[in-house]
Amino acid sequence: MTDDIYGNYIVGQWQGPTDAGTFPVYDPATGAVVAEVATATAHDVKHAINGAAAVQPMWGTMPPVERQAIIRRACAIMTDRIDELGRLLVREQGKPLAQAIGEIQYGIAFLEWFSEEGRRAHGMTIPAGTATKRIAVLKQPIGVTAAITPWNFPSVQLLRKLGAALAAGCTMVAKPAELTPLSALEIARAFDEAGLPAGVLSVLCAQEPYEFTDVVMADPRVRAISFTGSTEVGKILMRSSADTMKRVSLELGGHAPLIVFDDADLEAAVTETMASKFRNMGQTCVSVNRIFVHQAVADEFRERLEHAMSVLTIGNGLDEKTEVGPLVEPAALDKVERHVADAVAKGAKVLLGGNRAKGADLHSDQFYEPTLLVDVDDSMLITQEETFGPVAPILTFTDETDVLARANATPYGLSAYCFTNDLNRAIRMSEGLEYGTVGINDAMISAVQAPFGGMKESGVGREGGPLGMEEYLETKYVSIGQVR
Ligand code: NAD
């Protein structure tokens, strides 16, 4: 039980529980209830859209420098309370505290960057075909937008969308994941205190996503939807956006290959593999899912990786020593176990881990040991579906053309990594990999100024950088005639 009850933030007001009741948010490290959250109803969502639509003309025409001032105040408020926000994020999601604080700092960096970019969101003039005409191209906010975010990065996933939308002059109604709604509500609190006009942002929570999506997708005033989550749900939203022809930005699942050639710096390759694989317990869309190692260096790479993995500390994310926390929910453990069992049944060997982690300091059943699998092949589930857990599967190869084909043999196309010291090979691989982001000798690719997004079934659109801003802007061509 908990005394903490969070309301929804709707058109500048905090609204506590109604007849719809509340739902619990659990700490994955202990199973304790962190807080109860009021369930938003369809009526609440409509009210939020009404509020957003009413304030849109004012927010959309406010000088960008004034919008920037409000966004920067919210940044300062969140920076002041970063420890408290970090601890809350750990309690609802499970990741180690340093990573939680890093996530919030990264989110704030998005706000700062977009608040600057909003001042540069200008159009252009184009020479006309006759002396009596002028062609102007305007960039205007697309209008009311909606955001749906996942549980794996409860803070930055919302801040990245919100930063671009607000800076572009758009209003937003947002729904965080039901497992981790608290960080999003704290973001709303920071913006409220920063003086964001009522209605520009509403954050609504519900255990059943359709309470939110059914209303948002049917409302023609919502002009764009930005979603981060699974490919399955992304497809549902893309289909349902057709009726009102909303713009969709979809950041979906991934299945990242990491390829280590025999000329690579193995120490760097292991360091980057560790960072990519074990950040957030492997629950990231850009996490390494298939580690392809050239046969000639496979033994050495495996030994180094095994050593690095064997010293990882498992525990509650609030403990400073923890490097691997709990997975977010029991179903996540079931999926990891299914992938490992399938791999073993098809001939893979477990070199390290392979079980749920137990211990006197581990107070829930949601910890999984860092697990190293070898003799993995392309027929196994783990090489086809996202595992979203701390499992590193090693596959081997001998030929560049062959490994490139294997790396691309997936419906996903979010991120891929390649380790080589051969410049020509690096160029060939970066051009040949069918992924929205390719890291060459780099597997930590996040950057606020870069366009992040997927190819194929990993999504449409880009977040971050100038292209991230474009998702929230309409392009209008104005033709002026009879100029004398
Ligand atoms: P999910 O798709 O189940 O949920 C994401 C959000 O969608 C949540 O807010 C959820 O409430 C909502 N949702 C669920 N079902 C819905 C429905 N039928 N209609 C509308 N909304 C619905 O995904 P998840 O399990 O929370 O997150 C993990 C997935 O997200 C993974 O596949 C991961 O790769 C992906 N992801 C992608 C990125 C990226 O940037 N590409 C980043 C993080 C996570």
Boltz pocket constraint, residues with backbone or C-beta under 6 A from the ligand:
constraints:
  - pocket:
      binder: B
      contacts: [[A, 148], [A, 149], [A, 150], [A, 151], [A, 152], [A, 153], [A, 175], [A, 176], [A, 177], [A, 178], [A, 206], [A, 207], [A, 209], [A, 210], [A, 213], [A, 228], [A, 229], [A, 230], [A, 231], [A, 233], [A, 234], [A, 236], [A, 250], [A, 251], [A, 252], [A, 253], [A, 254], [A, 284], [A, 285], [A, 286], [A, 386], [A, 414], [A, 454], [A, 458], [A, 459]]
      max_distance: 6.0
